[in-house]
């Protein structure tokens, strides 16, 4: 475990060192050094501006995640278990998977106005199909023989569901949650850039207009740190528990 931790820390230090060397060679304000970005980050935190916009973006990401995951899991279970439902919704699913996120965002803003409801709905529409696909494939990969054994021994429905069925879906649920979170916050930034007056995406658009690369990187890394924290303190511990079950 310590070796893995050292490898993770070492890779981060290697990236920072490479960044520093490249910044020194470039010697340009268009490629700021790590220390300049850190100072900018501290400055934006000190004046409260970054925390305000970060909180708004986190709120939107959380709302989208809490809506998209249950909806996607529900439809994934239905399509994975019932062939007729799968056949009926498969074309719509393919359409949803291939619809450009930018088009969905623009349509939602036009139809529902430049509001948080439109912003959240646009990202949910983009996220749900990906959850459905992952869960559907997870359902199809479930060990049917294990379920048959449970039926033979007349295992109760409650135990069948929570001991034999759902645990086999855990890896797929975690995978869709992890991939979904990374996708959601990226699309949320685009949504904020195009039609909101607050949030990380809005601030990035302001910095872009002034070619403020240092602030762009500072705001970006602030959210990346949050995502890394979620990965290490939520997703990884859950994965460890799943591994013990398996």
Secondary structure, 3 states (H helix, E strand, C coil): CHHHHHHHHHHHHHHHHHHHHHHHHHCCCCCCCHHHHHHHHHHHHHCCHHHHHHHHHHHHHHHHHHHHHHHHHHHHHHHHHCHHHHHHHHHHHHHHHHCCHHHHHHHHHHHHCCCHHHHHHHHHHHHHHHHHHHHHHHHHCCCHHHHHHHHHCCCCHHHHHHHHHHHHHHHHHHHHHHHHHHHHHHHHHHHHHHHCCCCHHHHHHHHHHCCCHHHHHHHHHHHHHHHHHHHHHHHHHHHHHHHHHC
